[in-house]
Amino acid sequence: MVSGTEIMAAYQGLKTGLGVLQALHATAKGAAINEVKFQLTQHILDAQQALTAASNAEAEATQTIRNLEQRIMDLENWDAQSESYELADTGQGSLAYRFKDAVEGGEPPHWLCPHCYEHRQKSIMKHEKLPVGRCDTLVCHPCGLELVTKGVRMQAAPSRPIPKAVNPWSGGRR
């Protein structure tokens, strides 16, 4: 027959085994939960990175749109401004763009450099009198163009580098 002590010992053994089994089960559950937590955290980080990249792309696209809208406004403004000028003879066969007398804008009469005008830039030419030969010129200081309007140049014009053409679609400015 089985004594009470043996029953108690068996009971304690079963109880201990059950505790170990529950501990193993809890450990397995904890490891599985930790793995799920890790994967979930990784997915959240990936989603945050994707949102940041999308936000940056949106900001860049918005800035590009603003730049293009500004470029369109600049072109439209230039088209409106260019209506105030006409190509005319400055003297001795040189041509430049003259401010039209009929246009009322409060601006004094002036000439625009034909080179700069073709690149959609308003560069007012300056009247200068050269002491040698006593010739009158119109000079565009940004690009270096000189047009003789009266008299004869007694000396060769100083050598100036030819300016690089500005691409109106590149948004570049001089």
Order of alpha helices (4+ residues) and beta strands (2+ residues): alpha-beta-beta-beta-alpha-beta-beta-beta
